[in-house]
Amino acid sequence: MSQIKKALEKAKKERKTWPSVAEEQTEEIRGSSQEIPPPTYSHTRSVQLDTEGLIDRKVFSILEKDEVADQYKLLRTMVLNRTRPMGHNTIEITSFKDGEGKSLTSVNLAITLARESRQNVLLVDMDLRRPSMHSILGIDPKPGLKDYFLNGIPLKDILIHPDIERLTVPPAGGRMDNSTEIIGSSRMENLVREIKNRYPDRYIIFDAPALSTCSDPLVLSAYADAIVLVARANHTTTEDITSGMALLKDKNILGIVLNDSGARRGWTY
């Protein structure tokens, strides 16, 4: 058994395991079936995405029939069934170290959530030192959160609707070297309060930096209801997982996504 698999098994034993696929799907059917009407984008900038470019960048969740897209749908089911009954709607996605695919996981999960008709989704690029959401989606990075935090531009003026119904994205707007102080500021508290409470049917996905790079994900975790971690086969070590889980020992961790395992186009969990 590889180091990554051993570490994941250890983490699984230390925490309550997720229900089986059958149990998850049954619970989703039992849940609320009320469809939420899509928002009206009267002020938000709407942009058209390059479908072929998204697929080239491994955003497979836009596809109707695809094995990888189906894996993200299963991840969506698990996330919904562990958050919806609790009224939780704010999820931080981080990784143990760089290069594990946490931003790509954030994008694919957000799109998959948005395509389910019971919630709208806000995908927030909070990797302020190394933003990548705009590159993955192929959208203009400015104006963005940098303008919101530093120049007082209203949130409504930085939001982008990337022609995926129910999905809205505020890009980072550029690198911010003082990101830790920004995330811990009252301006950030106001932002979270606004995006979390204004639309109770909205899921908020924070794409955070890796745990080993800076303290940003730990500061951001104070605003999140739950955390999803991303690991990468043959890249993440047992030591990475052990140290990362220790940092988050008091947090609500939904689970670990295993990326690049070599199965099904190189993605599984």
ABEGO torsion letter per residue (X at the ends): XBAAAAAAAAAAAABBBBBBAAAAAAAAAABBABBBBBBBBAABBBBBBBAAAAAAAGBAAABABBAAAAAAAAAAAAAAAAAAAAGBABBBBBBABBGAGAAAAAAAAAAAAAABAABBBBBBBABAABBAAAAAAGBBAOBBAAAAAAAGBBAAAABBBBGBBGBBBBBAGEBBAAAAAAAABAAAAAAAAAAAAABAABBBBBBBBBAAABAAAAAAAAABABBBBBBBBGABBAAAAAAAAAAAAABBBAEBBBBGAGBGGGBBX
